[in-house]
Amino acid sequence: MTIREIAKITNVSISTVSKIINKKDSGISEETRVRVLKAVKEYNYSPYTKFQPTTSSHLLGISIAIHHEQLMTSIVKYAREEGYSTIVCTSASQKDEDKNLAVLCSHHVDGIIWDRIENSTNKFDIGKQAIPLQIIDAFRGGNLSIDYFSLGYEAAYKLIEQHHHQLGCIMSKKDFKNDCFLEGFRRCLFDNRISFKDEMAVILAPEEELPCHILNSFTGIVCINDALATKLSKQAASLNLKIPRDLSIVSLGSSESISSIQIPFDELGYRSVSQLVSQIENKQSAVFAPPCYKLNHTNSIDIPRTIRDRKIIVIGSVNMDTLIHFDRMPQMGETLSADNRALIPGGKGLNQAVAASKLGADTYLIAKIGKDHDGSVMHDYLKLHNVNTEGVKSDFNNPTGTAYIYIRPDGESSIVVYKGANQHINVRDIDRFENLFKNASFCLLNTETNTKVVEHAVQMAQKYNAKVILKPCAVPEISDSLLSNVDILIPNEMEANRLLGTKLSLEEKAMYFLDKGVKAVIITLGHRGCYLRDAKRSKYFKACDVTVVDTTGAADAFAATLAVYLSRGRSIETAISYATYAAGLSTTRQGVPTALVDQNTLDLYVPEGNGGASTPVIKKEETE
């Protein structure tokens, strides 16, 4: 830094600078004097330093971009190994860079490593100082830079090694670094015969969240930094997507929770020092091997959920249940006192989803709740029980549904339902959450939901090869077109009578549904068990022997457990065995969700042998 440059920076004459430095500034204003002295201090200017020493100082100057602490540490380490001390200045702006380079030149360093900040356009002319220089362009490519193409390639490959094909690439903005990272990602997909689609590349601003439907379209995501990866993992958690069970993530960085590829700052520091020292000492530079990209751990990577477990979709109601215990129903005009009252989350959709999730199934619910206190309670309850809530949406115009359940001393119940938001789920909602049907094994439906919605959901399930289990409740008839597309129909005895009358036997009613195209019919008989009829068999199964408290959720427990065990490849008889015990055990406590059993409990009760298939089969006359 020369006196002429100080004068230019402070916008005064050279003579004014000279007078201030030599304390002959009596005629100069205090403001000017302070400004000049501040520049002299900041730029470390010393008079009479134009004659440079002829011997080596063994001192390297380093202008490092802020947040590149790892690179700085690496440069200092390798400089020390080469026998050089270092002076380090950090830069957050182009002004910082200009000042730092001037300071380093004034210290008579043997050479300078300049780590240029992102988007730097600084044209500092260090050549006239005759000081060897190595410029690191970590963000823009060149001899000394970060190979973000290779990093994007390797991040994608780490997921492809685990059999992921539905991949996403999340970046922070559009610039040289992010473009190279995406290009590496795309090349990796091409080399592994995976088609790239535009929706795979997402630019996510700091204040944005990834759209839920996109998040559920990926089984694996690569992120250009840890901050994005952490944000994605939190958003996934809000939807009950587990890392890595439901979603695998790889990022660049060094996260303790996310599997990360470390940016090779150490290798870059070694190369920059080696090349600078070779220039200073006039010797040949070393030959550098390509960096090795390794993951710090594999905590956030697993095989895709599409390979591991097929999921279960539930479409149905979500209610706040009001349970009322009484001895008998009141007559018209009569007032009775209830023995007990309780508020418990319920509804066939919620009950079936929670039941399947408690058994370890990957469960997704499509439903509507009100934007009210009850809706908030329902949403939190579903999340607590690991049900994916992406398809559970709030209706701002209608309250959460309510069910009033009247329970007699023998456990039998009657129900009055106010549908509320439940009745406003529509065909568009099914289309909106089409991605949830991908890789589904079963779709659980009931006719409490609008018939058009049920029929459309059946079509969507068939599109993705998911089997349909239908509970025909609260309707006097079911269309032949709907029946022909149902895999398993599960009416109770009263529902079967409502649909077909009382003149036909159970076997004849089941056969009627088979003739309409249903693949299998299971008529549940309460404490008498159930009856199965399909193309191969006609069997009665006993119920398990329990003390009944509340039968409200038995049908939901039965349907959900049946779906879970069939999705695991069990026979329908074995699945009925487990479903029978799950239904029976659900009646032993008050309130449905709290009485639904988990896997460990169910395994304790189901008889051993053939996966529980030893549940007694009974003859027709035993049901009469």
PEDAWO-V838498 format. One record per residue. SS is DSSP state (A for helix, B for strand, O for the rest). PHI is phi as a letter, one per 40 degrees, with the letter a starting at -180 (* if undefined). Layout:
ss->{SS/SS}
phi->{PHI/PHI}
This chain:
ss->{O/O/A/A/A/A/A/A/A/A/O/O/O/A/A/A/A/A/A/A/A/O/O/O/O/O/O/O/O/A/A/A/A/A/A/A/A/A/A/A/A/A/O/O/O/O/O/O/O/O/O/O/O/O/O/O/O/O/B/B/B/B/B/B/B/O/O/O/A/A/A/A/A/A/A/A/A/A/A/A/A/O/O/O/B/B/B/B/B/B/B/O/O/A/A/A/A/A/A/A/A/A/A/A/A/A/O/O/O/O/B/B/B/B/B/O/O/O/O/O/O/O/O/O/O/O/A/A/A/O/O/B/B/B/B/B/O/O/O/O/O/O/O/O/O/O/O/A/A/A/A/A/A/A/A/A/A/A/A/A/O/O/O/O/O/O/B/B/B/B/B/O/O/O/O/A/A/A/A/A/A/A/A/A/A/A/A/A/A/A/A/O/O/O/O/O/O/A/A/A/B/B/B/O/O/O/O/O/O/O/O/A/A/A/A/O/O/O/O/B/B/B/B/O/O/A/A/A/A/A/A/A/A/A/A/A/A/A/O/O/O/O/O/O/O/O/O/B/B/B/B/B/O/O/O/O/O/O/B/B/B/O/O/O/A/A/A/A/A/A/A/A/A/A/A/A/A/A/A/A/O/O/O/O/O/O/O/O/O/O/O/O/O/O/B/O/O/O/O/O/O/O/O/O/A/A/A/A/O/O/B/B/B/B/B/O/O/O/B/B/B/B/B/B/B/O/O/O/O/O/O/O/O/O/O/O/O/O/O/B/B/B/B/B/B/B/O/A/A/A/A/A/A/A/A/A/A/A/O/O/O/O/B/B/B/B/B/B/B/B/O/O/A/A/A/A/A/A/A/A/A/A/A/A/O/O/O/B/O/O/O/B/B/B/B/O/O/O/O/O/B/B/B/B/B/B/B/O/O/O/O/O/B/B/B/B/B/B/O/A/A/A/A/A/O/O/A/A/A/A/A/A/O/A/A/A/A/O/O/B/B/B/B/B/B/B/O/O/O/O/A/A/A/A/A/A/A/A/A/A/A/A/A/O/O/O/B/B/B/B/B/O/O/O/O/O/O/O/O/A/A/A/A/O/O/O/O/B/B/O/O/B/A/A/A/A/A/A/A/A/O/O/O/O/O/A/A/A/A/A/A/A/A/A/A/O/O/O/O/B/B/B/B/B/O/A/A/A/O/B/B/B/B/B/O/O/O/B/B/B/B/O/O/O/O/O/O/O/O/O/O/O/O/A/A/A/A/A/A/A/A/A/A/A/A/A/A/O/O/O/O/A/A/A/A/A/A/A/A/A/A/A/A/A/A/A/O/O/O/O/O/A/A/A/A/O/O/O/A/A/A/A/A/A/A/O/O/O/O/A/A/A/O/O/O/O/B/B/O/A/A/A/A/O}
phi->{*/b/c/c/c/c/c/c/c/c/g/b/c/c/c/c/c/c/c/c/c/c/f/b/b/c/c/b/c/c/c/c/c/c/c/c/c/c/c/d/c/c/c/f/c/b/c/g/b/c/c/c/c/c/b/c/c/f/b/b/c/b/b/b/c/d/g/b/c/c/c/d/c/c/c/c/c/c/c/c/c/c/g/b/c/b/b/b/b/b/b/b/a/c/c/c/d/d/c/c/c/c/c/c/c/c/c/f/c/c/a/b/b/b/c/c/c/c/g/c/b/c/b/d/c/c/c/c/c/f/b/d/b/b/b/c/b/c/b/b/g/h/d/b/a/c/c/c/c/c/c/c/c/c/c/c/c/d/c/c/d/c/g/c/b/c/b/b/b/b/b/c/a/b/a/d/c/c/c/c/c/c/c/c/d/c/c/c/c/c/c/b/f/b/c/c/b/d/c/c/c/b/c/b/c/d/c/c/b/c/d/d/c/c/d/c/c/b/b/a/b/b/b/c/a/c/c/c/c/c/c/c/c/c/c/c/c/c/b/g/c/c/b/b/d/b/a/c/b/b/b/c/i/a/c/c/b/b/c/b/c/c/c/c/c/c/c/c/c/c/c/c/c/d/c/c/c/c/c/c/c/f/b/c/c/c/c/b/c/c/c/b/c/b/c/c/a/b/c/b/b/a/c/c/c/c/c/c/b/c/c/b/b/b/b/i/c/b/b/c/c/b/c/b/c/a/c/a/c/c/c/d/g/c/b/b/c/c/c/a/a/a/b/a/d/a/g/c/c/c/d/c/c/c/c/c/c/c/c/g/c/c/b/b/b/b/a/b/b/c/c/a/c/c/c/c/c/c/c/c/c/c/c/d/b/g/c/c/b/d/c/c/b/c/b/c/b/b/c/c/c/b/b/b/b/b/b/c/d/c/g/c/b/b/b/b/b/b/c/f/c/d/c/b/c/b/d/c/c/c/c/c/b/d/c/c/c/c/g/c/c/b/b/c/b/a/c/c/c/d/d/c/c/c/c/c/c/c/c/c/c/c/d/b/g/c/c/b/b/b/b/c/b/f/b/c/a/b/c/c/c/c/d/c/b/c/c/b/b/b/c/c/c/c/c/c/c/c/c/b/g/b/c/c/c/d/c/c/c/c/c/d/c/c/c/c/h/c/c/a/b/b/c/c/b/g/c/c/g/a/b/b/b/a/c/b/a/a/a/b/b/c/c/c/c/b/c/c/b/a/c/d/b/d/c/c/c/c/c/c/c/d/c/c/c/c/c/c/g/c/c/c/c/c/c/c/d/c/c/c/c/c/c/c/c/c/c/c/b/c/g/c/d/c/c/c/c/c/c/c/c/c/c/c/c/c/d/c/h/f/g/g/c/c/d/d/c/b/c/d/c/c/c/c}
